[in-house]
Amino acid sequence: MQREQISVFDIFKIGIGPSSSHTLGPWRAAQQFTASLKKQGLLEQVVQIKILLYGSLAKTGKGHGTDIAILLGLNGGDPVTFDVNAIDTTIADIKKDHLLVLNGEKMISFDYDEDLIFQFFESLPFHPNAVTFQAFLDSGKAFSETYYSIGGGFVVKEGDAGNEKDQVELPFPVEKASELLHWCLTTGLKVSEIVMENELAWRTEAETRKGIVQHFTVMKDCTYRGCHTSGFLPGGLNVGRRAAALNKRLIGNHIYTDYESWITAIRKGGNGFNYTLDWVSCFALAVNEENASFGRVVTAPTNGAAGVIPAVLQYYIAFCDGFTEEKIIQFIACASEIGSIFKKGATISAAMGGCQAEIGVSSAMAAAALTECMGGSQRQVLMAAEIAMEHHLGLTCDPIGGLVQIPCIERNTMGAIKAITASQLALQSNPDKAKVSLDAVVNTMWETALDMNSKYKETSDGGLATNIPISLPEC
């Protein structure tokens, strides 16, 4: 059986909010479809495109920006580099002019209301997040492909094996936590060091380090931007941004024009419990308010949970003297391995497993990373991840209005705080006496996901999504 190979840059991806499975994944699927057309020499023959959205992509697609992402992807935009300030005008032009420029090369007529079809009552069997692209050619023939957005920005084309990466020989192959622990104990390497050794199979250490630093730069810029931007989130719920006001209350009226001076000022405020707690919440709110506003974020391991890891990392930087490149790389590398274990053994897709698959996994990742960076043993690292997930089991995904806002944004603050608590517990515990292993909690999470009613899996058919009138103000 072929092992799934996941790089740190598969778990952490630079993109645009609000959802990895509903925005980033469909965007990548659209890019892959136009690339497929070009590879087969069909791009110039296309006269019409139709897009069919199924399952969760149909039910909460507009709230998550699936339609926007697909149009931008077909039009030749890339989520890593596309100007987030140009999203609204680009989509408005496509709708007004009834034109798409496939792959940025081939102009065709496109009618948003007729050619983008939401199949609200139909799902495809492989995965709830499915999209079919149909290209009609000037010869009268048609070409179609179906893609599945399986969570965290991962995309699988129907008929493919599902492994996005070329198979390479990894020095330390890992499917389960027990295998990871085996390699750590036999080599004496930390989890982050195992990751860095495996990354050498794909690129040089210098390239990996540069890439991780680039991802951290996006994280810190997003956090800083979110802490200094007020107003209301798009989508019609009239949810007000809170991070900027909280930032101002905590730091005063002085305006810090760059991240470094801002972090220095935060440090000077001390490390009292309430002060620290407020800042962790502020960091998480900031990232996910940016995410909900179609801002540039790092999928970690999803967009809906993108605030947990940056919040815990910022906590480590501001309150634990972790502001060094080496420690930041260590943190992100360690977190990625825990995320990959959950993806291999369970899921990181809310459409498959509810919010335990997003906030729960991100909290486990952050807990493990913080524990290693604070000097915990390999066993304590895995114990921290287990504790964090154990207390997210069964968490549903029930976004009001299909938007990644309520309860999603606040849940990132909860996931971050739980991660720090889990780390503290693990650091003060003897992992040899633990009753629950990380593998056991991964298996339990997957079993819980299979048992969970579909209305709690990102469909907005149950839970808060149906019990809270969207006209009510946020509490």
Number of C-alpha atoms within 10 A of each C-alpha: 3 7 11 17 20 23 19 22 16 20 25 26 23 23 28 29 31 32 31 31 30 33 29 34 27 33 32 23 30 28 23 19 25 22 18 14 21 16 10 9 10 17 20 15 17 22 17 18 22 17 22 17 26 24 24 30 32 26 23 24 26 18 24 27 25 25 25 18 30 24 25 27 26 24 24 21 22 18 22 15 11 16 13 16 10 9 15 11 10 15 19 11 12 19 15 12 12 13 16 25 17 27 22 14 13 15 17 15 15 22 17 18 9 9 15 18 17 22 16 15 10 14 18 14 9 10 19 25 30 28 28 21 20 19 23 18 17 13 9 9 10 13 13 14 17 19 24 25 28 26 27 31 30 24 24 19 19 14 9 9 9 14 15 15 12 8 13 10 10 15 14 14 17 24 19 17 20 14 14 22 20 13 19 20 13 8 10 13 15 21 28 23 15 22 26 21 15 23 22 15 15 16 10 13 15 10 13 20 19 13 15 20 17 12 21 21 13 17 26 21 17 25 27 24 20 27 25 19 16 16 11 15 18 16 18 12 19 15 17 14 20 19 27 21 14 20 21 14 10 15 16 9 9 9 11 15 10 11 14 13 12 16 17 13 15 19 16 11 13 12 14 8 8 9 13 18 15 14 23 28 25 24 32 32 29 31 36 34 34 25 30 25 20 23 21 24 30 31 31 32 31 31 33 32 35 30 40 39 34 27 29 28 28 23 22 21 18 23 19 15 11 19 16 10 13 11 20 22 21 23 28 27 28 29 33 27 26 28 29 26 22 27 23 17 16 22 26 31 29 29 30 25 30 31 29 28 35 33 35 32 35 34 37 38 35 35 38 36 34 33 28 26 19 18 11 21 18 22 22 25 33 30 28 35 32 28 26 32 29 22 17 22 22 23 22 25 32 27 26 27 25 23 27 29 26 20 16 23 23 16 23 30 29 18 32 33 23 24 31 24 16 29 30 18 17 26 21 11 14 12 19 9 7 14 7 13 18 26 19 13 21 25 14 17 28 21 14 18 28 14 11 17 13 21 19 26 27 32 26 22 21 19 15 18 23 15 10 14 12 15 9 9 11 12 4
